[in-house]
Amino acid sequence: MRHLVSVLVQDHPGVLQRVAGLIARRGFNIESLAVGRTHQEGLSRISLVVSGDDAVLEQVEKQLNRLIEVIKVTDHAEPHVERELALVKVSIAGMEERMEVKDIAEAFRARIVDVAKRSIIFELTGDSTKVNNFIEAMRPYGLLEVMRTGAVGMSRGEQVLKVREKKAV
């Protein structure tokens, strides 16, 4: 089972390395990872996707909560919004192929961000399934490069990741 996990952390050097290292040392595979600052000064949010059953997820959460810099860990099992950004460079042989590829891209609401004589780069946002389907639709034309950000997500509605003080150990 796939789990999207958000980790609210203090924005300090080395925190990302400690989070990723902790998960890797426990033998869990990170399928995707994205990190960025939040709207709150001094805080960053790490979004990571791990695979495994509920026991694996429970272990990941317990281990992450042991890190001093970790403020909150949230599994987005509840209804949430999830998005990923992808840049996809596709080979183009001729004008007819160029039109076919543009039509497919339009169906996926992908934007053209670069056009060259023999290639086009598309920008696409959506859930992982949409990104996967777009890549597969472009595969017959010749994929030259694909870059994906990894999944990021938020809980729907008014629920937010709140900052809480950790108890001293």
matplotlib code that plots the C-alpha trace (Angstrom):
import matplotlib.pyplot as plt

x = [0.0, 1.2, 1.3, 1.8, 3.3, 3.8, 6.5, 6.6, 10.1, 12.3, 14.2, 17.7, 20.7, 20.8, 17.2, 16.3, 19.4, 18.4, 14.8, 15.8, 18.7, 16.4, 13.9, 16.6, 18.4, 15.1, 15.0, 12.0, 12.1, 11.2, 9.4, 9.3, 10.4, 9.8, 10.7, 10.1, 9.6, 6.1, 4.3, 5.6, 9.1, 11.6, 9.5, 9.7, 7.5, 8.7, 6.3, 7.4, 5.8, 6.6, 5.1, 4.1, 1.3, 0.0, 2.7, 5.4, 3.7, 3.4, 7.2, 8.0, 5.9, 7.3, 10.9, 10.3, 8.7, 11.9, 13.8, 14.1, 13.5, 10.3, 7.2, 4.4, 4.0, 0.8, -0.3, -2.7, -5.0, -8.0, -9.3, -6.5, -5.3, -2.2, -0.3, 3.0, 4.8, 6.5, 8.6, 8.5, 10.7, 9.3, 11.0, 9.3, 10.0, 7.7, 4.8, 2.1, 3.7, 4.0, 0.2, -0.6, 1.6, 0.0, -3.5, -2.6, -1.0, -4.1, -6.3, -4.1, -4.0, -0.2, 1.5, 4.2, 7.2, 9.8, 9.8, 12.8, 13.2, 13.1, 11.6, 8.9, 9.0, 5.7, 4.8, 2.1, 0.6, -1.8, -2.0, 0.6, -1.9, -2.4, 1.4, 2.0, -0.8, 0.7, 4.1, 2.8, 0.8, 4.0, 6.2, 5.4, 6.8, 10.1, 10.7, 13.9, 13.8, 11.4, 11.7, 9.1, 9.0, 7.3, 4.0, 3.0, -0.3, -2.6, -5.6, -8.9, -11.1, -10.1, -7.8, -4.2, -0.8, -0.6, 2.7, 2.9, 5.5, 7.4, 7.6, 11.1, 12.5]
y = [0.0, 3.5, 6.2, 9.9, 11.3, 15.0, 15.8, 19.3, 20.0, 22.8, 24.4, 23.6, 22.3, 18.5, 17.8, 16.3, 14.1, 12.9, 12.1, 10.3, 8.4, 7.3, 5.8, 4.2, 2.6, 1.0, -0.7, 1.3, 2.6, 6.3, 6.3, 10.1, 13.0, 16.8, 19.5, 23.2, 26.0, 26.7, 29.9, 29.9, 31.2, 28.5, 25.6, 23.3, 20.5, 17.2, 15.2, 11.6, 8.5, 5.1, 1.7, -0.9, -2.1, -0.2, -1.7, -0.2, 3.2, 3.0, 2.3, 5.2, 7.6, 6.4, 6.7, 10.2, 11.4, 10.5, 13.2, 16.4, 18.6, 16.8, 18.7, 16.7, 13.6, 13.1, 10.2, 11.5, 8.5, 10.8, 12.7, 14.9, 16.8, 15.3, 16.7, 16.1, 18.2, 16.6, 17.9, 15.6, 16.0, 14.2, 13.5, 14.9, 13.5, 15.7, 18.1, 15.4, 13.9, 17.3, 17.8, 14.4, 15.0, 18.5, 16.9, 14.3, 17.0, 19.1, 16.2, 15.9, 19.7, 19.7, 23.0, 23.4, 25.1, 24.6, 23.9, 22.8, 21.5, 17.8, 17.9, 19.5, 19.9, 19.6, 20.7, 18.7, 18.7, 16.2, 13.1, 10.3, 8.4, 11.3, 11.8, 8.1, 8.0, 11.0, 9.5, 6.3, 8.2, 9.9, 6.8, 5.7, 9.1, 8.7, 10.0, 11.9, 13.0, 12.9, 14.8, 14.4, 16.4, 13.6, 13.9, 16.7, 16.8, 18.5, 17.3, 18.6, 21.1, 23.1, 20.4, 21.8, 20.7, 22.6, 23.3, 21.8, 21.8, 18.5, 17.4, 17.3, 13.8]
z = [0.0, -0.9, 1.9, 1.4, 4.6, 5.5, 8.0, 9.5, 10.6, 11.9, 9.0, 10.0, 8.0, 7.8, 8.8, 5.4, 5.6, 9.0, 8.0, 4.8, 6.5, 9.4, 6.9, 4.8, 7.8, 8.8, 5.4, 4.1, 0.5, -0.2, -3.6, -3.8, -1.7, -1.9, 0.6, 0.9, 3.3, 4.7, 5.3, 8.9, 9.5, 10.5, 9.3, 6.3, 5.1, 3.8, 1.7, 1.1, -0.3, 1.2, 0.4, 2.9, 5.1, 8.2, 10.3, 8.1, 8.2, 12.0, 12.3, 10.0, 12.1, 15.4, 14.1, 12.7, 15.9, 17.7, 15.8, 17.8, 14.6, 13.7, 14.9, 13.3, 11.1, 9.2, 7.0, 4.4, 4.5, 5.0, 2.0, 0.7, -2.3, -3.9, -6.9, -8.7, -11.3, -14.3, -17.2, -20.1, -23.2, -26.3, -29.6, -32.6, -36.1, -38.3, -38.4, -38.3, -35.2, -33.6, -34.0, -32.6, -29.5, -29.0, -29.2, -26.6, -24.3, -24.6, -23.5, -20.3, -19.9, -20.2, -21.2, -23.8, -22.1, -24.8, -28.5, -30.5, -34.0, -32.9, -29.4, -27.2, -23.4, -21.6, -18.1, -16.4, -12.9, -11.4, -9.3, -9.9, -12.0, -14.4, -14.7, -15.3, -18.0, -19.8, -19.8, -21.2, -23.9, -25.0, -24.9, -28.5, -29.8, -28.0, -24.5, -24.3, -20.6, -17.7, -14.5, -11.7, -8.4, -6.4, -4.6, -2.3, -0.5, 2.0, 3.9, 2.6, 4.4, 7.5, 8.9, 9.1, 10.3, 13.6, 15.3, 18.8, 21.4, 22.0, 25.5, 27.0, 27.4]

ax = plt.figure().add_subplot(projection="3d")
ax.plot(x, y, z, "-o")
ax.set_aspect("equal")
plt.show()
